[in-house]
């Protein structure tokens, strides 16, 4: 399974039109193919980064579904909607993601993904994107051994994040070396402490010695706080 | 057919090893199957931009073949090659391209050479354009109807042909984005382009340059020189 990750730089005055088009027309039209479903619609949380930036993640059953999607957008039933989407944004930057072997998310039952846009609560994800200066495999091993396994053992009352997925970029569809963690924020008080407490940033104490060890592999990453829309299929 | 286009920032001290990894390993490894072929290996021409930059273009049969290749690199038999390449480049920026309706047909996969035979290098101008929002289809149509034929006109200012015209696949790069790989057949017009102002008839009303401003005003040209062993030159 492939995960099509897109970062949309939306035209501010068309932000509502853009979201409505995704919710009311695009999501359902995508689902006319059994191999394609919109999974997440995420707004970059105001006050934490660029304005009018939206992240979407679309699941693709396989390479055939991806190629079919390209054809539908160029000259098929999605061509008109694609032109309208384009007119509501400055540009979109996409990449294809493959789950790493230890990622909790591997396959999605596409038939069970909601497509009707029913409203629900909002949730917030911390999306970490890292660019190691060592081989990508070493970075993924570090994340597995010294981050994911440790975070899983954190007691619920101290838990900040639920690591739902870890991806690497599929060959030639984006940057290499690059890897991505999709982490649901499960405790906003802990998030507040992370944002405001210098102690929490101490490499020697959070979490364990991971921050210090990590410097041998990477010192460049970006965290984005992404808030699901009230109709995002997954949230 | 799809094309995996990669722009590599090579480690300067490892430049020869990087090239060898493509020539001695990637090209023959792909040739063992039918899914993919290395098509072009380019160096960014010295004096025209960033140092130690390489562009590779790998032809892939279709979507399923692309996924098989990506999975071999992520966790299969090509993983160790990819890991070694990580040590030879700072990073690479990739995108996957699909040919435009009016693009010349690329060579069938089976006819792309895999023997690394040495030949004369060629110079290409790679133009990447970013049409205005919502103008991608209009731009593709106009480029095919007006720009491409103009290259073959008797009074053409540049002596070059479009070898591949492509747009970026959804989820595999930026959009809207169009890329033209254009092979130069003569150097003199390029030198004139680099050293002289464009005359009004090239930029004024009625010209392609003027007309196309309704569709885009951002593009980037790269001058790329094929390696002498590049499968396509």
Interface residues (C-beta under 8 A of the other chain):
Chain A: X2 X4 X5 X6 X11 X58 X62 X63 X64 X65 X66 X67 X68 X69 X70 X73 X74 X79 X83 X84 X86 X87 X88 X89 X90 X91 X92 X93 X94 X95 X96 X98 X100 X101 X131 X134 X135 X136 X137 X168 X169 X170 X171 X172 X173 X174 X175 X176 X177
Chain B: X2 X4 X5 X6 X58 X62 X63 X64 X65 X66 X67 X68 X69 X70 X71 X73 X74 X75 X79 X82 X83 X84 X86 X87 X91 X92 X93 X94 X95 X96 X98 X130 X133 X134 X135 X136 X137 X167 X169 X170 X171 X172 X173 X174 X175 X176
